[in-house]
């Protein structure tokens, strides 16, 4: 289903900041450990800079406007909603992305790995009186 935000997201893809371009160069085409990232992707009522749905990981490249006043409180509300949907949000300022790209990428990888480890936790069905074959029949 196409979101009302899709045309806006398309426009944002055409007008990426330099910091977003630097990140996209690394994240696109499964270049980062085979993880599929999408850019300027609508999720609910918001558009996120980059998202890996497989790991429910969002990466935001923030300009200086994100650290003051109304935008800061809007970002907090947005992050709260995305967390409720099960996403983790990583925010990097544009200066950090441009001056320490390798450090930013390592940080993204660490969080993506941690999200994989968490998703491989034992099934909550185990320990509830179900045998090995019973779990398959429930799914």
N, C-alpha and C positions, 0 to 999 in steps of 0.2 A: 504494500500500500504506500502510495506516495504522500509524503508529508507536505504540509503547507510551507515548511521551511526549506524544502528542496531547492527552489530557485535562489533563495538567499545563500544557501550552502554552495551552490554552483558559482555564484558571484564571488564568494570568499575564496574558493579554490583558484579563481583567476587572479585574485589580488592578494596573494599570500605575502606576508612580511619576509624580510630577508632571513630572520631567525627560523620561521616556519619552513622556508625553502631548504635551509641547512638540515633541519631535522628530517624533512620529507625525503631528502636525498639518501638518508640512512634507513629510514623506516619503510620506504616503498618497495614493492615487489618482493616481499618476504626476505629482504636483505639482512634483517636483524634476526639471526638465529631461526629463520624460517617462520617468524611470526607475521601474520597478516594484519597490517594496520590500514585503516581507512582515514582519509583526511576530510576535515570540515563536514562531519557526519551529524545529521540530526538524530538526537536521542530524546524522545519525549518532547518537551517544550523548548529544548536547548539545542545548540549546535556546538559540538566539541571539536577542538583542533585535530586531534588524532585519537583513534580508538582501536584497540585490539579486543574484539568481542570474545575471542577464544579465552583470554585471560581476564576479561572484564577490567581492562586497564586503559585509562584515559591519560593522555599527555597534553598539557596546555602550555603554549608559549605565550607568556604575558608581557605586554608592554607596560610602561610606567603607570598608565591610567588604571590598572588593576589594583594598585596599592593605595588608593585614596578614595575617601568619601563614599558616594553612592555606589560606584562600581565595586568597591570592596565588599559592601554588604550584599549586593546582587550576586557576586561570586560565592559568598558564603552560603546563601540560600540555594543557589544552583548546585554547589558541592554537596550540600545536605541531601537534596533530592536525588542526585546521582548515587550517593552512598546508599541511600535507602533502596535503590535498584540493584545494589550489589557491586557497584563499580568502585575502583580505587582511582583517585585523581592525583597525578603528579603535576605540579606547577613549577615551571622554570621561567625566570625572567629572561628577556631577549639578550641582555648583556651577558648573562651566564652561558646561554646557548652559544653565542658567538665567540666568547673568550675561552670557554672550557667545554667544547663539544664532546670530547672523549669522556670527560667526567659525567656529563649529562647522559650520554649513551650507556655508560656503565651503571648509572643509577637506574635507568629504565630497565636494563637487563636484570639487575638484582631484584627489582620489584616484580618483573614478569616471572622470574624463576620462583620467587616466593609465592606468587599467585598459583603457579602450577603445583607446587608442593601442597598448598592448602586444598586445591581441588582434588588431589589424590588421597585425601584423608579417607579413612575407612567409612564405608557406607553406614548411614544411620540405621539402616534396616538390620545390620548385623547386631547380634546380641539381643534381639527381640523375639527369640524363639524360632527364627527362620533358619532352615538349613541352606547349604550352598545352592542346591538346585531350586529351592523355593524362591530365592531372590530373582533368578532369571524368569521364573513364571510370573512374578509380580510386575516386571517391567514391560 
